[in-house]
Structures are given as structure tokens and as C-alpha cells.
């Protein structure tokens, strides 16, 4: 489907734009069902309004999954080189409510070569429809190095 890339083929600053997603009532319900989180801040609109919020508040993990590299091209270009997803870090910077649309971008922010593999760090930015940064962080993946790089 895509031209395959190995660790050595990536460059700092390379970007992977993820599809946007509007946080609907159905997504909130599905996440609550899957996570088992039963706090009313995530599923009771009237509770949220009584506590000064305009609508239900997204759980942090519900925002984090919008940074799943699998939603974009990254896993397709690394099908032959991917060894594993090894680390994830995130900061939740602004609230996300039902009706917000989230836009995610992954950017190659660090490349640490080893002998036969390398660790690629993808910086995460998730912004809402108003351009507000609601989450940032990073993900690390272990990728095979190209045979040409290993020979040198």
C-alpha cells in the first residue's frame, strides 16, 4: 500500500497528519462502555452542567486515543520495519467536550540509532477546532534499520 521505510529513512520534522474526529455522544458512550469508567463527569450531561461545564468532559484516555498512529499512515509505511510500540507520554492541557473536533499530528522529534534497530520518537499535538492545544506528548517505536545502514 505504501513505500516501506526503515529507521534510517526518517528525518527529524517529518509529519504524519491524523484524520480529524468530532467527539460525539456515541463516542463518549462507546469509550465509557469500553473503559468501565463510571464517573458522571464523562456520561451525565446534567451533572456536568451543575458543575459549570457546557457538556460531558472527555476522559484523558479518550483524547489520547486520537493520537493513535494506526489512524494515519505511519504503521503502513513501517509494516516491514516495525518491531514494537515501546513508550507513550502525554499531558492534557485543555478540556475536551462533546461536539469538539480534534486534529492530531505526529512529528518525528528524535532518532536514536542502535546496531540493528533504532528508536523513533514521534511528538504528539492534538488541537481542537479553535486551534487550542488540548494534549501533547510523545510516542516511541522500535524500528529495524535498513540493511545498508547495518553494513556500514
Secondary structure as a PSIPRED ss2 file (coil, helix, strand):
# PSIPRED VFORMAT (PSIPRED V4.0)

   1 X C   1.000  0.000  0.000
   2 X C   1.000  0.000  0.000
   3 X C   1.000  0.000  0.000
   4 X C   1.000  0.000  0.000
   5 X C   1.000  0.000  0.000
   6 X C   1.000  0.000  0.000
   7 X H   0.000  1.000  0.000
   8 X H   0.000  1.000  0.000
   9 X H   0.000  1.000  0.000
  10 X C   1.000  0.000  0.000
  11 X C   1.000  0.000  0.000
  12 X C   1.000  0.000  0.000
  13 X C   1.000  0.000  0.000
  14 X C   1.000  0.000  0.000
  15 X E   0.000  0.000  1.000
  16 X E   0.000  0.000  1.000
  17 X E   0.000  0.000  1.000
  18 X C   1.000  0.000  0.000
  19 X C   1.000  0.000  0.000
  20 X C   1.000  0.000  0.000
  21 X E   0.000  0.000  1.000
  22 X E   0.000  0.000  1.000
  23 X C   1.000  0.000  0.000
  24 X C   1.000  0.000  0.000
  25 X H   0.000  1.000  0.000
  26 X H   0.000  1.000  0.000
  27 X H   0.000  1.000  0.000
  28 X H   0.000  1.000  0.000
  29 X H   0.000  1.000  0.000
  30 X H   0.000  1.000  0.000
  31 X H   0.000  1.000  0.000
  32 X H   0.000  1.000  0.000
  33 X H   0.000  1.000  0.000
  34 X H   0.000  1.000  0.000
  35 X H   0.000  1.000  0.000
  36 X C   1.000  0.000  0.000
  37 X C   1.000  0.000  0.000
  38 X C   1.000  0.000  0.000
  39 X C   1.000  0.000  0.000
  40 X H   0.000  1.000  0.000
  41 X H   0.000  1.000  0.000
  42 X H   0.000  1.000  0.000
  43 X C   1.000  0.000  0.000
  44 X C   1.000  0.000  0.000
  45 X H   0.000  1.000  0.000
  46 X H   0.000  1.000  0.000
  47 X H   0.000  1.000  0.000
  48 X H   0.000  1.000  0.000
  49 X H   0.000  1.000  0.000
  50 X H   0.000  1.000  0.000
  51 X C   1.000  0.000  0.000
  52 X C   1.000  0.000  0.000
  53 X C   1.000  0.000  0.000
  54 X C   1.000  0.000  0.000
  55 X C   1.000  0.000  0.000
  56 X C   1.000  0.000  0.000
  57 X E   0.000  0.000  1.000
  58 X C   1.000  0.000  0.000
  59 X C   1.000  0.000  0.000
  60 X H   0.000  1.000  0.000
  61 X H   0.000  1.000  0.000
  62 X H   0.000  1.000  0.000
  63 X H   0.000  1.000  0.000
  64 X H   0.000  1.000  0.000
  65 X H   0.000  1.000  0.000
  66 X H   0.000  1.000  0.000
  67 X H   0.000  1.000  0.000
  68 X C   1.000  0.000  0.000
  69 X H   0.000  1.000  0.000
  70 X H   0.000  1.000  0.000
  71 X H   0.000  1.000  0.000
  72 X C   1.000  0.000  0.000
  73 X C   1.000  0.000  0.000
  74 X H   0.000  1.000  0.000
  75 X H   0.000  1.000  0.000
  76 X H   0.000  1.000  0.000
  77 X H   0.000  1.000  0.000
  78 X C   1.000  0.000  0.000
  79 X C   1.000  0.000  0.000
  80 X C   1.000  0.000  0.000
  81 X C   1.000  0.000  0.000
  82 X E   0.000  0.000  1.000
  83 X E   0.000  0.000  1.000
  84 X E   0.000  0.000  1.000
  85 X E   0.000  0.000  1.000
  86 X E   0.000  0.000  1.000
  87 X E   0.000  0.000  1.000
  88 X E   0.000  0.000  1.000
  89 X E   0.000  0.000  1.000
  90 X E   0.000  0.000  1.000
  91 X E   0.000  0.000  1.000
  92 X E   0.000  0.000  1.000
  93 X C   1.000  0.000  0.000
  94 X C   1.000  0.000  0.000
  95 X C   1.000  0.000  0.000
  96 X C   1.000  0.000  0.000
  97 X E   0.000  0.000  1.000
  98 X C   1.000  0.000  0.000
  99 X C   1.000  0.000  0.000
 100 X C   1.000  0.000  0.000
 101 X E   0.000  0.000  1.000
 102 X E   0.000  0.000  1.000
 103 X E   0.000  0.000  1.000
 104 X E   0.000  0.000  1.000
 105 X E   0.000  0.000  1.000
 106 X E   0.000  0.000  1.000
 107 X E   0.000  0.000  1.000
 108 X E   0.000  0.000  1.000
 109 X E   0.000  0.000  1.000
 110 X E   0.000  0.000  1.000
 111 X E   0.000  0.000  1.000
 112 X E   0.000  0.000  1.000
 113 X E   0.000  0.000  1.000
 114 X C   1.000  0.000  0.000
 115 X C   1.000  0.000  0.000
 116 X C   1.000  0.000  0.000
 117 X E   0.000  0.000  1.000
 118 X E   0.000  0.000  1.000
 119 X E   0.000  0.000  1.000
 120 X E   0.000  0.000  1.000
 121 X E   0.000  0.000  1.000
 122 X E   0.000  0.000  1.000
 123 X E   0.000  0.000  1.000
 124 X E   0.000  0.000  1.000
 125 X E   0.000  0.000  1.000
 126 X E   0.000  0.000  1.000
 127 X E   0.000  0.000  1.000
 128 X C   1.000  0.000  0.000
 129 X C   1.000  0.000  0.000
 130 X C   1.000  0.000  0.000
 131 X C   1.000  0.000  0.000
 132 X C   1.000  0.000  0.000
 133 X E   0.000  0.000  1.000
 134 X E   0.000  0.000  1.000
 135 X E   0.000  0.000  1.000
 136 X E   0.000  0.000  1.000
 137 X E   0.000  0.000  1.000
 138 X E   0.000  0.000  1.000
 139 X E   0.000  0.000  1.000
 140 X E   0.000  0.000  1.000
 141 X E   0.000  0.000  1.000
 142 X E   0.000  0.000  1.000
 143 X E   0.000  0.000  1.000
 144 X E   0.000  0.000  1.000
 145 X C   1.000  0.000  0.000
 146 X C   1.000  0.000  0.000
 147 X H   0.000  1.000  0.000
 148 X H   0.000  1.000  0.000
 149 X H   0.000  1.000  0.000
 150 X H   0.000  1.000  0.000
 151 X H   0.000  1.000  0.000
 152 X C   1.000  0.000  0.000
